[in-house]
């Protein structure tokens, strides 16, 4: 019975991968970024070869949050940047590890999405707590980020359609964090993040609305 359920779940995932992803602004458009997908596959291969499970990769990303918090507490910004990059790396490849090792499960997908939200909340909250970032601006960025990711999850759950960004907004967020944190440009960082998360939120709301009325 368990193997039958796993087989059905794999078939469902295969069908979803074959479905056309929704690009922002056009619910029927397809946006693919082959170089990024190819990079994920190459980076995931060593983990698959050594039998490291995707859940272990996701969990490792959560462990790096401890290092990020410690680095912020001692104001070691280069160390914090390194841990942020490692957290982002785990987030980048855990899905690819699951697909290549044929280990996709409902529990693993739930764990991955929950870990993403935890990482977003923890990392972004550390800046207004420890650095010179206006608290209202920090709250706005954290709130819009979490609402945007939640809307994406709801769209995929309700309409059974994958969401695709013309540019990976999550990757862009990590890029800003990694680029500006070592130079202590925290206010500029959160101004740019507020613009990015506002754009993301508006586009997701538009996508949900268009899907609901079609």
N, C-alpha and C positions, 0 to 999 in steps of 0.2 A: 504493500500500500504506500509506504514512504517513497520507494523508488518510483512508483507510478506518479505520485504528486510531484516529485522532482523533475521527472520527464516532462510532465505537462507544463511545469513552470519554465523549463528551458525552451519548450516550443513557443510559449507565450512571449518570452523575451526575444526569441529570434524574430517573431512576427512584429514585435514593437521596433526592433532595430531596422527591419525592412520598411517600416512606415516612414512617411516623409515628415521630418521634423518641422516644427513651426518656427519660422523666423519672425522677429518682432516687426509689427507693422503689416504683415501679410500672413494670415493663418495658414495658407496653402503653400507658401513658398518653402523651398528647401535650401538650407545653407550648410555646406560641408566645408571643413577645413582639413584637407588630407594631410598636410605636413604635421599638424598637431596630433592627429590620430596616429600617424606613423611614429611620431616621437614617443607617444604614450606606450605603444606596443613594444618599441625597442627598450624603453626604460623598464617595462614590466617583465621582460624575459628573464633576467637573472633571478627575480623573486619566484617566478614560476619554476625555473630550473632547480632551485633549492627547496621547492615545496613549501614556500612561505604562503600562508593563506591570506586572502584579501582582508579578512577581518583582523588579522594580526597587523597588517599595514595600516588599516584604519585606526586600530588601537594605539599603534606607535605614534601616529599623528597627535592623538590626544595626550600621550605622555609628554610630547614636546611642549605642550602648553605649560607644563610645570616649569620648564626651562625658560620659557618666554616670561612668565610671571616673575621668576627669580631675577632674570636679567634686568627687568624693569625696576624691580625693587632696589637694586644696587646701581641703577642708572648706567648700565653697561650696554650701550645702544648697538654696538657691533655684534655683541653676543646675542642680543635680542633679535637682531636681523637674521643671524644664522639660524636660530631656532624657528623663526617665522618661515624662512625658506624651507627648512626641513618639514615643517607642518604642511606647507603648501605642496611640497613634493609628494608626501603621502596622499594628500587629497587628489593630486593629479593622477596617480597611477593605481590606486586601489581598485577602481572600476575596471581598468585594463587587466589587472592581475586576475580579477574574478572571471572576466570573459575568456582570457587565454587558458586558464586552468579549468574552465567549465564548472566553476564553483559558485555561480550566481544563485542566490536563495532569497526568499522574501525577507528573512531575518537579517541577512547581510545587507540588503538594500536599505532596510529600515535603520540599521546600525550606521551605515554610511551617511545617510541624510541627517540623522540625529547628531552624529559627530561633526558634520559640517556646520550645523547651527550652533553647537557648543563652541566650536573653534571661532566662528564669527563673533559670537557674543563675548567670549573671553578676551580675544585679541583686541577687538575694537574698544572694549570697556577699559582696558589697561591704560590707554592713552589719557583720557580725561581724569583717571584716578591718580596717575603718577606724574604726568607731564603737564605742560602749560597749554592745555586745550580747553577752551570754554566748555563748561559742563553741558549747557543746552545744545551746543553743536555736537558734542559727543553722543548725547542721548538721541539726537535726530539721526545721526549716521547709523547707530546701532539699531534703532527702531525701523528705519526704512530698509535696512539690509535684511533684517529678519522677516519683515512683512513681504518683501520681494521674493525671498526664497520660499516662503510658505505659499504664496500665490502660485509659484511655479509647480510646487508639489501638488497643490490642489487641482491645477489645470491638467496635469498628467494623470491624476487619479480619477477625476470626474470625466474628462473628455478622452482619456486614453490616447493622448497625443504627446509625443516628446517635444520639449522646448529647445530651440537652438538659437543662440545669439550670433549675430553677424561677427561680433567680436566677443570673446569670452569675458564677460563682465567680472566673473570671479577671478580669472587670471589677471585681469587688469587691476583688480583691487590688491591682489598679492604683489603685483609689480610695483604699484605705488608705495605700498608698505616697505618693500625691500629697498626701493630706490631712495626714499626720503628719510626713513628712520635713522640710518647711520649719521646723517647730517643734521639731525634734530630739527628738521623743518616740519614740526608737528601741526602748526596752525595751517600752513599751506596744504599739508597732507589731508587734513580733515575738510578743508574747503573743496579740494578736488574729489574726495570721497563723497561729500554731500551731493555734488553735481552728478557723480556717477550713480549713486544709489537712487537719486531722484529720477534720473533718466530710466533706470532699470524698473523702478516701481511704476512709472507712468506707462511704459511699454507693456509690462505684464498686465496691468489693468486693462489696457486697450485690447490686448490679445484675448483675455478672458471675456471681455464684452463682445468682441466680434464672434468668438466661438459660441457664445450663449444665444446669439440672435440669428445665426446662419440657418 
